[in-house]
Amino acid sequence: MTRSARGTVATPGSRVRQKAGLNRAILDAAPGELRRQLTYKASWYGSQIAVLDRWWPFSKTCSACGWQNPRLTLADREFHCPDCGLRIDRDLNEARNIAAHAVISGTPPATQVAPGQEETQNARGASVRLPGPRAEKQDAMKREDARPNSQAPPPRSNPPTSPKNSGLLTGG
């Protein structure tokens, strides 16, 4: 995705400056950081992450028999397998391949422990204990009126003035 758009001397690229800005935006998203956070947060909740080989041709492989069509382009929206005769939407074929070839990575999910007692690692690998839910909930109260069961609003420090008393209206 971040390949340069400069081209060669014989065939120079177009919109090189726009592509450079797009490259910066893509790399700024930090996909490696996203994967790292997904992995360690999955362990918090006892989930697992399924990882796929980046270069395996999922959309070009038949989900029924495994035949590969190396000439399939993005414009071809239907996958047709000459070996087994499967005709299927290209995206659905790819989804079936992904579901069949995903490999679980990381550690297995944690055993059942009491809520709030889970232990995991922070971003630097240090062991941390997750905070449990609050034992007692607080009643919702307005900050300006801290008195319980008060029906009247609190007194204002700057009482509003009516237009007649403020001197804003002139005339008769």
N, C-alpha and C positions, 0 to 999 in steps of 0.2 A: 504494500500500500504506500510505502514511503519512497519508492524508487524515484530517482531523479528524472526530470522531464527535459533535461538539456539536449538529449539526443547525441548525434555525432556531427562531425564537420560536414559530411556529405548530406546528412538529413538532420538539420537542427530542429530542436524541439520548439513547441509553441506554448505560450502561457507559462513560462518557466517561473516567473515571479509568483504567480498565483499558486502554482504547485508547491513552491517552497513554503508559502504560508500554510497551505493545507498540511504539508509534512510536519511542520512545527506543531500544529494543532493535534494531529494524530499522535505524535510522540509525547505531547504534553498530557494526553489522557492517561498515560502510564498503564498499559494493559497488564504488565507484569505485577504491578502493585495491586490491581484489581484481583488477579488470580491469587496472590498471596493472602489478601484479606478474605476472600471467599473460603480458602482452605482453612485458615485458623478460626474463622467464625463458624464454619460448618462443624468443627470439633466442639464448639461451645454447645451447640444444639443437638449433637449426636447425629449429624447428617454426614453424608459422604459426597465427594466431588467425583464426577465421571470425566475423564480426560481422553481426548482423541488425538491421534497422530495428525499433525498439521498438514502433511502433504499427501495423505491417502485420498484417492479420488472417489469420494463418497457419492457424488452425483453422477459419475460416469460408470458406476458398477451396478450390475443387476442385483437387486435385493433378494431375488429368488434363487439364482444359480451361480452368481459371482462373475459372470461374463463382463468384460470391460470394453467400453467404446471410447477409445482415445480421441476420436474426432468429434465428439459431442460438444457443441458450442452453447453459449448462454442463450442464444436465440432459439434453440430447440427446447420447447417447453414440455414435450412428452418424451418419455424414455421408452424405446422399443428394443426388446432383446430378441435377436434372431435365434438364439439357442433354445430358449424355453418358451418364447412367444409372449412374454409379459409385456403388456402395454399399460403404462402408469404415468401419472403426472411426475415430472422430474423432481419437484420438491418433496413429494410424498415418498418417492424412491430413496431420496437422500436421507429423509427422516428415518426410514426403516433401516438403512445402513448404519446411521449414527447410533440408533438404539441397539443394534446388534453388536457393534464393535466398540462401544464405550468401555473403558477400563477404569475401575474404581481406583482412585489414588488416595494417598494419605493413610492415616490410621483408621482402624475400624471405629464405629461409633462407641461412645463411652457406655458403660453399664449404667443401669438405672440407679441414681442416687437421689437423696432428698433435695428438693428445690433449694437453690442458694448454696449448695455444698459442692457444686461442680468445680473442678480445678482445670485450668487450661494454661496456655502460654500467651504472653503478650507478644508484641511485634519483635522484641529482641530475644525471645525465647525464654524469658524468666517466667517462673510459675506464678500464677495469680489465681485468686479465688473470686468468683463472680459474686456480686452483691445479690442478696435475695430480695424478694418483694418486701415492701414495708409491712410490718406486723399490724400497725394500727394506722388507719387512714385519718387524715385531718378533715374537719368540716370546712367547706368552702366559705370564705368570708370576704367581704369587700374590705380592702385595705383602709379606705377612708373612714369606714364605720366599723370599728373594732368592738363596739358594744354588742353583746348578744341580745337577740330579740328586740332590737330597736326598730321602731316603725318610722321615726322621723330621720330624714337625712342629716348628716353632720352639719354644723354651722359652717358657713363659708367665711374664709378670711377676708374676701373682697366681695361684699354684697353687691349684686347688680343694681344699677340705677335705671330708673325709668327714663324714657326720652324726654319727658316734660321736665324732670329735675336735672338732667345732665346739661342742659343749655345747648343741645345740638339742634333743637328745633327753634327757628326764629320766625318772627312774623306774628300775625295777630289773628 
